[in-house]
Amino acid sequence: MKKNISIKTPAKVNLYLKVLGRREDGYHQIISLMQMVGLYDFLVFREERSGVHLTVEGGSLPVDRFNLVLRAAEALQLAAFPRETQPKGASIRLTKNIPISAGLGGGSSDAAATLIGLNRLWGLRWPRERLALLGATLGSDVPFFLYGPTAWASGRGERIEAAAPAEQGWMVLVNPGIAVSTASVYQAFSQKLGLTKSDRELTINKFIAHRPSLREIFHRPHNDLEEVTLAAFPQLTQIKKELLSLGGKGVLMSGSGPTLFATFREYALAKEAAAAFEKKDSVKVWVARILKRSPI
């Protein structure tokens, strides 16, 4: 019998996101408090003698190297078996539920889970620290998914520091059914504020030392990129107002958007709020638990 490993991969939201400057490598220096939530993709890994083969169910994702799952698998295969002419292989099935280009980190979560899943399947026994270093070469959010469920991310997102878990509760995630380019949003934000590639390490370190508490974040949520995306898609402002009127707390856009989220203490209240969006054309809505443990 061939060995099988199954992993469910969570989405994330940015409870707080501050852009501190532009780096010499073209990325942006950020600090963000990230939180896993219970909206999942699913990955199944199966042993094969050689090669890496990917199939995707749900969503319109490619199955070539444009897919982060395949890139993660090939990167680990190359790093683990650099001299072998016929390295260990795997077939991977991805079932996609997290929307694409939505600010929820679905691709990064899938990539992190691929590193974990193949590490087990191939018996590599790499520690998470080593997997995270490889993951950082694939995408800025990948290391977070190896250390969640709640963590501060800084640098371009690859420096992770565990944080105290968020309070128990539920989130309503509302996606208007449009895709947003992360690179375009960051570029627009840079142009708006005139951010340069100048060295701002002192400012960054000072900010990290005085970053807001979780209580302050929920009282005054903040995402530097929200203004840019809301200006491009005015319907998001109306969704935000509706979430507030339905009793949502900490209402904010996640990442570069366009998904908006609101926190509710009780599941019944979250379901009631979600129901207000379910009949709207093109809008997708989910009720997701705030995770206290990572499923990866």
C-alpha positions as CSV (number, residue, x, y, z in Angstrom):
1,M,0.0,0.0,0.0
2,K,1.3,3.4,-0.9
3,K,1.5,5.9,1.9
4,N,-1.0,8.8,2.1
5,I,-0.9,12.0,4.1
6,S,-3.8,14.4,4.3
7,I,-3.6,18.0,5.6
8,K,-6.2,20.8,5.8
9,T,-4.7,24.2,5.2
10,P,-6.2,27.3,6.9
11,A,-6.7,30.8,5.6
12,K,-5.3,33.8,7.5
13,V,-6.3,37.3,8.2
14,N,-4.1,40.3,9.0
15,L,-5.4,41.7,12.3
16,Y,-2.9,44.5,11.9
17,L,-0.8,45.6,8.9
18,K,1.7,48.5,8.8
19,V,4.0,49.2,5.8
20,L,7.2,50.7,7.1
21,G,9.2,51.3,3.9
22,R,10.5,49.8,0.7
23,R,13.5,47.5,0.7
24,E,16.5,47.3,-1.6
25,D,15.2,44.0,-3.0
26,G,12.0,45.7,-4.1
27,Y,9.8,44.1,-1.4
28,H,8.2,46.2,1.3
29,Q,9.2,46.2,4.9
30,I,6.1,45.4,6.9
31,I,4.9,44.4,10.4
32,S,1.7,42.5,10.7
33,L,-0.2,40.5,13.3
34,M,-1.5,37.4,11.4
35,Q,-4.2,35.0,12.5
36,M,-5.3,31.6,11.2
37,V,-9.0,31.1,10.7
38,G,-11.1,28.0,9.9
39,L,-11.6,28.2,6.2
40,Y,-9.6,25.4,4.6
41,D,-8.1,24.0,1.5
42,F,-7.3,20.3,1.5
43,L,-4.2,18.5,0.4
44,V,-3.6,14.8,-0.1
45,F,0.0,13.5,-0.7
46,R,0.7,10.0,-2.0
47,E,4.0,8.3,-2.5
48,E,5.3,7.8,-6.0
49,R,8.6,6.4,-7.3
50,S,9.6,9.6,-9.0
51,G,8.3,12.9,-10.3
52,V,5.8,15.3,-8.7
53,H,2.2,15.3,-10.1
54,L,-0.4,17.8,-9.1
55,T,-4.2,17.8,-9.6
56,V,-6.6,20.6,-8.5
57,E,-10.3,20.3,-7.7
58,G,-12.3,23.5,-7.3
59,G,-11.0,26.9,-8.5
60,S,-9.2,27.6,-11.8
61,L,-5.6,27.1,-10.7
62,P,-2.9,26.0,-13.0
63,V,-1.1,22.7,-12.3
64,D,2.3,23.8,-13.6
65,R,5.0,25.9,-11.8
66,F,2.7,28.9,-11.6
67,N,1.1,26.9,-8.7
68,L,2.8,27.4,-5.4
69,V,2.1,23.8,-4.4
70,L,4.1,22.4,-7.3
71,R,6.9,25.0,-6.8
72,A,7.1,24.1,-3.1
73,A,7.3,20.4,-3.9
74,E,10.0,20.8,-6.5
75,A,12.0,23.1,-4.3
76,L,12.0,20.6,-1.4
77,Q,12.7,17.7,-3.7
78,L,15.7,19.5,-5.1
79,A,17.0,20.5,-1.7
80,A,16.5,17.1,-0.2
81,F,17.8,15.0,-3.0
82,P,20.4,17.2,-4.8
83,R,22.5,14.4,-6.2
84,E,20.0,11.7,-7.0
85,T,19.0,11.1,-10.6
86,Q,15.7,9.6,-9.5
87,P,14.6,11.4,-6.3
88,K,11.5,10.4,-4.3
89,G,8.3,11.5,-5.9
90,A,4.7,12.2,-5.0
91,S,1.2,12.8,-6.4
92,I,-0.6,15.7,-4.8
93,R,-4.3,16.5,-4.9
94,L,-5.4,20.0,-3.9
95,T,-9.0,20.7,-3.2
96,K,-9.5,24.5,-3.3
97,N,-11.9,26.4,-1.1
98,I,-10.0,29.5,-0.1
99,P,-10.6,32.2,-2.8
100,I,-7.7,33.2,-5.0
101,S,-6.1,36.7,-4.8
102,A,-8.3,37.5,-1.9
103,G,-5.9,38.5,0.9
104,L,-6.4,35.3,2.8
105,G,-3.1,33.6,2.0
106,G,-4.5,30.4,0.5
107,G,-1.6,29.8,-1.8
108,S,1.0,30.4,0.9
109,S,-0.9,28.1,3.3
110,D,-1.0,25.4,0.6
111,A,2.8,25.8,0.0
112,A,3.6,25.5,3.7
113,A,1.4,22.4,4.0
114,T,3.2,20.9,1.0
115,L,6.5,21.3,2.7
116,I,5.2,19.7,5.9
117,G,3.3,16.9,4.0
118,L,6.3,15.9,1.8
119,N,8.7,16.2,4.8
120,R,6.6,13.5,6.4
121,L,5.9,11.4,3.3
122,W,9.6,11.3,2.3
123,G,10.8,10.8,5.9
124,L,13.1,13.8,5.8
125,R,12.7,14.8,9.4
126,W,13.6,18.4,8.6
127,P,12.8,20.8,11.5
128,R,10.2,23.6,10.9
129,E,13.0,26.2,11.0
130,R,14.6,24.6,8.0
131,L,11.3,24.3,6.1
132,A,10.6,28.0,6.9
133,L,13.8,29.1,5.4
134,L,12.9,27.2,2.2
135,G,9.3,28.5,2.4
136,A,10.5,32.1,2.5
137,T,12.0,31.7,-0.9
138,L,8.5,30.8,-2.2
139,G,6.4,33.6,-0.7
140,S,6.5,36.1,2.1
141,D,3.5,34.6,3.9
142,V,4.7,31.0,3.8
143,P,6.8,31.0,7.0
144,F,3.8,32.2,9.0
145,F,1.8,29.1,8.2
146,L,4.6,27.0,9.6
147,Y,4.4,28.8,13.0
148,G,0.8,30.0,13.5
149,P,-2.0,30.2,14.6
150,T,-1.2,33.8,15.8
151,A,2.1,35.5,15.1
152,W,3.8,38.8,14.3
153,A,5.4,38.9,10.9
154,S,8.1,41.5,10.0
155,G,10.7,42.1,7.4
156,R,9.0,41.3,4.1
157,G,6.9,38.8,6.1
158,E,9.5,36.1,6.7
159,R,10.5,37.0,10.2
160,I,8.0,35.3,12.5
161,E,7.5,35.8,16.3
162,A,4.7,33.8,18.0
163,A,2.1,35.9,19.7
164,A,-0.5,35.1,22.5
165,P,-3.5,33.5,20.9
166,A,-6.4,35.7,20.0
167,E,-9.6,35.5,22.1
168,Q,-12.0,32.7,21.2
169,G,-14.7,33.6,18.7
170,W,-15.8,33.6,15.1
171,M,-15.1,35.6,12.0
172,V,-17.4,36.5,9.2
173,L,-15.3,36.7,5.9
174,V,-16.9,38.6,3.1
175,N,-15.4,38.4,-0.4
176,P,-16.9,40.5,-3.2
177,G,-15.9,38.1,-5.9
178,I,-13.1,40.2,-7.4
179,A,-9.4,39.4,-7.6
180,V,-6.8,41.9,-6.4
181,S,-3.1,42.0,-7.4
182,T,-1.0,42.3,-4.2
183,A,1.9,43.8,-6.2
184,S,-0.3,46.5,-7.7
185,V,-1.7,47.5,-4.3
186,Y,1.7,47.8,-2.8
187,Q,2.9,49.8,-5.8
188,A,-0.1,52.2,-5.5
189,F,0.5,52.6,-1.7
190,S,4.2,53.4,-2.3
191,Q,3.4,56.0,-4.9
192,K,0.7,57.5,-2.7
193,L,3.1,58.0,0.3
194,G,6.3,58.4,-1.6
195,L,8.1,55.4,0.1
196,T,11.7,54.9,-0.9
197,K,14.3,52.2,-0.6
198,S,16.1,54.1,2.1
199,D,17.4,52.2,5.2
200,R,14.8,52.5,7.9
201,E,16.0,49.7,10.3
202,L,16.0,52.1,13.3
203,T,12.4,53.2,12.7
204,I,11.4,49.5,12.2
205,N,13.1,48.3,15.3
206,K,11.6,51.2,17.3
207,F,8.1,50.3,16.0
208,I,8.5,46.6,16.8
209,A,9.4,47.5,20.3
210,H,6.3,49.6,20.7
211,R,3.8,47.7,18.6
212,P,0.2,47.7,19.8
213,S,-1.4,45.1,22.1
214,L,-4.1,42.7,20.9
215,R,-6.6,44.7,22.9
216,E,-5.6,48.0,21.1
217,I,-5.7,46.3,17.7
218,F,-9.3,45.1,18.2
219,H,-10.3,48.5,19.5
220,R,-8.6,50.3,16.6
221,P,-7.9,47.9,13.7
222,H,-5.5,49.1,11.1
223,N,-4.3,48.1,7.6
224,D,-2.2,50.5,5.6
225,L,-3.3,48.9,2.3
226,E,-7.0,49.2,3.0
227,E,-7.3,52.8,1.7
228,V,-5.8,51.9,-1.6
229,T,-8.0,48.9,-2.3
230,L,-11.2,50.5,-1.0
231,A,-10.6,53.5,-3.3
232,A,-10.3,51.1,-6.3
233,F,-13.4,49.1,-5.3
234,P,-15.9,51.4,-3.7
235,Q,-18.3,48.5,-3.0
236,L,-15.9,47.4,-0.2
237,T,-16.7,50.5,1.8
238,Q,-20.4,49.6,1.8
239,I,-19.6,46.0,2.9
240,K,-17.5,47.4,5.8
241,K,-20.4,49.6,6.9
242,E,-22.8,46.6,6.8
243,L,-20.5,44.4,8.9
244,L,-20.3,47.2,11.5
245,S,-24.0,47.7,11.5
246,L,-24.5,43.9,12.1
247,G,-22.4,44.1,15.3
248,G,-19.1,43.0,13.9
249,K,-16.0,44.1,15.9
250,G,-12.5,44.8,14.5
251,V,-13.9,45.1,11.0
252,L,-10.9,45.3,8.6
253,M,-9.7,44.3,5.1
254,S,-7.2,41.4,5.2
255,G,-3.8,41.8,3.4
256,S,-4.1,43.6,0.1
257,G,-7.8,42.6,-0.1
258,P,-10.4,42.5,-1.2
259,T,-11.8,40.2,1.6
260,L,-13.2,42.0,4.6
261,F,-13.7,40.4,8.0
262,A,-15.5,41.0,11.3
263,T,-15.2,39.3,14.7
264,F,-18.1,37.9,16.7
265,R,-18.1,36.3,20.1
266,E,-20.9,34.0,19.4
267,Y,-21.5,31.6,16.5
268,A,-25.2,32.5,16.3
269,L,-24.5,36.2,15.8
270,A,-21.8,35.4,13.2
271,K,-24.3,33.2,11.3
272,E,-26.9,35.9,11.4
273,A,-24.5,38.5,10.0
274,A,-23.3,36.1,7.3
275,A,-26.9,35.5,6.3
276,A,-27.3,39.2,5.4
277,F,-24.7,38.7,2.6
278,E,-25.6,35.3,1.3
279,K,-28.3,36.5,-1.2
280,K,-26.0,39.2,-2.8
281,D,-24.8,38.5,-6.3
282,S,-21.2,37.5,-6.6
283,V,-20.5,38.0,-2.9
284,K,-19.1,35.0,-1.0
285,V,-19.3,34.7,2.7
286,W,-18.0,32.3,5.3
287,V,-18.2,31.9,9.1
288,A,-14.8,30.7,10.3
289,R,-13.6,29.9,13.8
290,I,-10.6,31.9,15.1
291,L,-8.1,29.1,15.5
292,K,-6.3,28.4,18.7
293,R,-4.1,25.7,17.2
294,S,-2.6,25.3,13.8
295,P,-3.9,22.3,11.8
296,I,-0.6,22.2,9.7
